[in-house]
Amino acid sequence: MTAVGFTEVDWLRLKAAEPPRADPAVTTEVDEYWTHRVLDNPTLFNGPLVAAAGIRFEEAGCDLQWFRSDYAHYLWRQAPGSSEHRPYARTIYVATVARTENGGILVGRMADTTSSPGRIQLPGGNAEPPNDEEFVEGTLRNHAIREFAEEVGMPPPAIRLWAVKTGGVGDIGVVYSTNVCTTDAAAAFSRVRAEQAKHSEFAAVLELVPSPSGKTVSEPVVDYLPVLLDTLFGTQRVAVRELEASVAARV
């Protein structure tokens, strides 16, 4: 794992690349591990996703190369043994930093039915490859909007491209920014949980607000969260509030 970093960008260009050459032994290993994971969690679905082939930063923006992959290759990174040379496991995802009126941000706690139960992360998800349409930054922006609406229960107010995350486990994150009202978000999430409890990605939506008397988040967290908090707040000490219940939650 390498150091996580957020590089602010004004633009993003996407370019298709050739996928790694298929290795029969690798294919067998991926299939066997996927079968094992599905036995543990039958709700998993091997859908398409976008993998990163390379990235190059330029002044105020970056070029990002991608190829088509799938969720089985994404989960393959978690198989026993070294994951350093697993080319299919480095995905491109979108995420949204939703700033609140209290000076904090919204995050979600992943549901038990997901591949990472209990993990704390931003609203978002792995990017999906296009069908026939052009794959551009606007495609990722629309995907970020859709993921936020599905997970939080409401479309985000106007979002803008903010940064690209690199490092950590190797995934490339295209991160957007918006502002939200916690009252609206709490009501929206309560509705979506009532309607889609068994299919919701998030078990809870939390507000993290910087606080000298707060604590560092000790639950399982996505690789970028500590650095994100330092970048936004200059500290990892936060007060945590669960929006749905509108009570303080210890994390």
C-alpha positions as CSV (number, residue, x, y, z in Angstrom):
1,M,0.0,0.0,0.0
2,T,1.3,3.4,-0.9
3,A,0.7,6.9,0.6
4,V,-2.8,8.3,-0.2
5,G,-3.0,11.7,-1.8
6,F,-5.6,14.0,-3.2
7,T,-4.7,16.2,-6.1
8,E,-7.1,19.0,-6.9
9,V,-8.0,19.2,-10.6
10,D,-10.1,21.4,-12.9
11,W,-10.4,18.9,-15.8
12,L,-10.1,15.1,-16.5
13,R,-9.5,13.3,-19.8
14,L,-10.3,9.6,-20.2
15,K,-8.6,7.4,-22.8
16,A,-9.4,3.7,-23.4
17,A,-6.4,1.3,-23.2
18,E,-5.9,-2.4,-24.0
19,P,-6.6,-4.7,-21.0
20,P,-3.8,-7.0,-19.7
21,R,-3.4,-10.2,-21.6
22,A,-5.5,-13.0,-20.1
23,D,-3.6,-15.7,-18.3
24,P,-5.5,-19.0,-17.9
25,A,-4.1,-19.6,-14.5
26,V,-5.2,-16.1,-13.3
27,T,-8.7,-16.7,-14.8
28,T,-9.0,-19.9,-12.8
29,E,-7.9,-18.2,-9.6
30,V,-10.3,-15.3,-10.1
31,D,-13.2,-17.7,-10.8
32,E,-12.4,-19.9,-7.8
33,Y,-12.2,-16.9,-5.4
34,W,-15.4,-15.4,-6.8
35,T,-17.2,-18.7,-6.2
36,H,-16.0,-18.7,-2.6
37,R,-17.2,-15.1,-2.0
38,V,-20.6,-15.7,-3.5
39,L,-21.1,-18.8,-1.2
40,D,-20.4,-16.4,1.7
41,N,-22.6,-13.6,0.3
42,P,-25.1,-14.7,-2.4
43,T,-26.1,-11.1,-2.9
44,L,-22.9,-10.3,-4.7
45,F,-23.2,-9.6,-8.4
46,N,-20.3,-9.8,-11.0
47,G,-21.1,-6.6,-12.8
48,P,-18.9,-4.6,-15.2
49,L,-16.5,-1.9,-13.9
50,V,-13.7,0.3,-15.1
51,A,-10.1,-0.5,-14.2
52,A,-7.2,2.0,-14.3
53,A,-4.4,1.4,-16.8
54,G,-2.4,4.6,-16.0
55,I,-2.6,8.2,-14.8
56,R,-0.6,11.3,-15.7
57,F,-1.1,14.7,-14.0
58,E,-0.7,17.9,-15.9
59,E,-1.2,21.5,-15.0
60,A,-4.7,21.8,-13.4
61,G,-5.8,18.3,-14.6
62,C,-5.0,14.8,-15.5
63,D,-5.2,12.1,-18.2
64,L,-6.6,8.8,-17.0
65,Q,-6.3,5.5,-19.0
66,W,-8.9,2.8,-18.5
67,F,-10.0,-0.7,-19.6
68,R,-13.1,-2.9,-19.0
69,S,-13.0,-5.3,-16.1
70,D,-15.5,-6.8,-13.7
71,Y,-16.3,-7.1,-10.0
72,A,-14.8,-10.6,-9.7
73,H,-11.4,-9.2,-10.6
74,Y,-11.9,-6.3,-8.2
75,L,-12.5,-8.7,-5.3
76,W,-9.6,-10.8,-6.4
77,R,-7.3,-8.4,-4.6
78,Q,-8.7,-9.7,-1.3
79,A,-7.7,-13.3,-2.1
80,P,-4.9,-14.8,0.1
81,G,-1.4,-14.0,-1.1
82,S,0.3,-10.9,-2.6
83,S,-2.0,-8.5,-4.5
84,E,0.9,-6.2,-5.8
85,H,0.8,-7.7,-9.3
86,R,-2.9,-8.1,-9.8
87,P,-3.6,-5.7,-12.7
88,Y,-7.4,-6.2,-12.8
89,A,-7.8,-5.1,-9.1
90,R,-6.9,-1.4,-9.6
91,T,-10.3,0.2,-10.3
92,I,-11.6,3.7,-11.0
93,Y,-14.4,4.9,-8.8
94,V,-16.4,8.1,-8.1
95,A,-17.0,9.6,-4.7
96,T,-18.7,12.8,-3.5
97,V,-17.6,15.0,-0.6
98,A,-20.8,16.4,0.7
99,R,-20.1,19.4,3.0
100,T,-22.7,20.2,5.7
101,E,-23.9,23.4,7.3
102,N,-22.1,22.4,10.4
103,G,-18.7,22.4,8.7
104,G,-18.6,18.6,8.4
105,I,-19.0,16.0,5.7
106,L,-21.4,13.1,5.1
107,V,-20.1,9.5,5.0
108,G,-21.8,6.1,5.0
109,R,-21.4,2.9,6.9
110,M,-21.6,0.0,4.5
111,A,-24.4,-2.6,4.9
112,D,-23.8,-6.2,5.9
113,T,-24.9,-7.4,2.4
114,T,-22.0,-5.6,0.7
115,S,-18.5,-6.8,0.1
116,S,-17.1,-4.5,2.8
117,P,-19.7,-4.6,5.7
118,G,-19.3,-1.9,8.3
119,R,-16.7,0.1,6.4
120,I,-17.0,3.9,6.5
121,Q,-16.7,5.7,3.2
122,L,-17.9,8.6,1.0
123,P,-21.1,8.1,-1.1
124,G,-20.0,6.7,-4.5
125,G,-19.0,3.5,-6.2
126,N,-17.0,1.9,-8.9
127,A,-17.3,3.4,-12.3
128,E,-19.2,1.4,-15.0
129,P,-17.9,1.1,-18.6
130,P,-20.0,2.8,-21.3
131,N,-22.1,0.9,-23.8
132,D,-22.0,2.8,-27.0
133,E,-21.8,6.3,-25.6
134,E,-18.6,8.4,-25.2
135,F,-16.8,7.8,-21.9
136,V,-15.9,11.3,-20.6
137,E,-15.6,13.2,-17.3
138,G,-19.3,14.0,-17.6
139,T,-20.1,10.3,-17.6
140,L,-18.3,9.9,-14.3
141,R,-20.1,13.0,-12.9
142,N,-23.5,11.5,-13.8
143,H,-22.5,8.3,-12.2
144,A,-21.5,10.1,-9.0
145,I,-24.9,11.9,-8.9
146,R,-26.7,8.5,-9.4
147,E,-24.6,6.8,-6.6
148,F,-25.3,9.6,-4.2
149,A,-29.0,9.5,-4.9
150,E,-29.1,5.7,-4.5
151,E,-27.1,5.6,-1.3
152,V,-28.3,8.8,0.5
153,G,-31.8,9.0,-1.0
154,M,-31.6,12.4,-2.7
155,P,-29.7,13.8,-5.7
156,P,-26.9,16.0,-4.6
157,P,-27.1,19.7,-5.2
158,A,-24.8,21.0,-8.0
159,I,-21.6,19.0,-7.8
160,R,-18.2,20.0,-9.2
161,L,-15.0,18.1,-9.9
162,W,-12.7,18.5,-7.0
163,A,-9.8,16.1,-6.9
164,V,-8.3,12.8,-7.9
165,K,-7.3,10.3,-5.2
166,T,-4.2,8.1,-5.7
167,G,-2.3,5.6,-3.6
168,G,-3.7,3.4,-0.8
169,V,-4.7,0.0,-2.2
170,G,-4.2,1.4,-5.8
171,D,-7.6,2.4,-6.9
172,I,-8.1,5.8,-8.6
173,G,-10.8,8.0,-7.2
174,V,-12.5,10.8,-9.1
175,V,-13.9,13.0,-6.3
176,Y,-16.6,15.5,-6.6
177,S,-17.8,18.2,-4.1
178,T,-21.2,19.5,-3.1
179,N,-23.0,21.1,-0.2
180,V,-26.0,19.5,1.6
181,C,-28.5,20.2,4.4
182,T,-28.3,17.5,7.1
183,T,-32.1,17.8,7.7
184,D,-32.8,17.1,4.1
185,A,-30.2,14.3,3.9
186,A,-31.6,12.6,7.1
187,A,-35.2,12.6,5.8
188,A,-34.1,11.3,2.4
189,F,-32.0,8.5,3.9
190,S,-34.9,7.5,6.2
191,R,-37.1,7.1,3.2
192,V,-34.7,5.1,1.1
193,R,-33.9,2.8,4.0
194,A,-37.6,2.2,4.5
195,E,-38.1,1.4,0.8
196,Q,-35.0,-0.5,0.1
197,A,-33.7,-1.8,3.4
198,K,-32.5,-5.1,2.0
199,H,-30.8,-3.5,-1.0
200,S,-29.3,-0.4,0.5
201,E,-25.5,0.1,0.2
202,F,-25.5,2.1,3.4
203,A,-26.7,0.9,6.8
204,A,-26.3,4.4,8.1
205,V,-25.3,7.9,7.0
206,L,-23.0,9.8,9.4
207,E,-21.9,13.4,9.7
208,L,-18.3,13.9,10.6
209,V,-17.5,17.3,12.1
210,P,-14.0,18.4,13.1
211,S,-13.8,18.7,16.9
212,P,-10.9,19.1,19.4
213,S,-12.8,16.9,21.8
214,G,-13.6,14.3,19.1
215,K,-12.0,11.0,18.4
216,T,-10.4,9.4,15.4
217,V,-12.8,7.0,13.5
218,S,-11.9,3.5,14.8
219,E,-14.4,1.4,12.7
220,P,-13.2,-0.1,9.5
221,V,-12.6,2.8,7.1
222,V,-11.8,3.1,3.4
223,D,-8.1,3.7,2.7
224,Y,-8.5,7.4,1.9
225,L,-10.6,8.6,4.9
226,P,-7.8,9.6,7.3
227,V,-6.0,11.6,4.7
228,L,-9.3,13.2,3.5
229,L,-10.0,14.4,7.0
230,D,-6.5,15.8,7.3
231,T,-6.9,17.5,3.9
232,L,-10.3,19.0,4.6
233,F,-10.1,19.7,8.3
234,G,-6.4,19.6,9.3
235,T,-7.3,16.9,11.9
236,Q,-8.6,13.4,12.1
237,R,-10.4,14.1,15.4
238,V,-14.2,14.4,14.6
239,A,-17.5,14.3,16.3
240,V,-19.8,11.7,14.7
241,R,-23.6,11.9,14.4
242,E,-25.9,9.3,12.8
243,L,-28.3,11.2,10.7
244,E,-31.1,8.7,10.5
245,A,-31.5,8.4,14.2
246,S,-30.4,12.1,14.9
247,V,-28.4,11.0,17.9
248,A,-24.7,11.0,18.6
249,A,-23.0,7.8,17.5
250,R,-19.8,6.6,19.0
251,V,-17.2,5.5,16.4
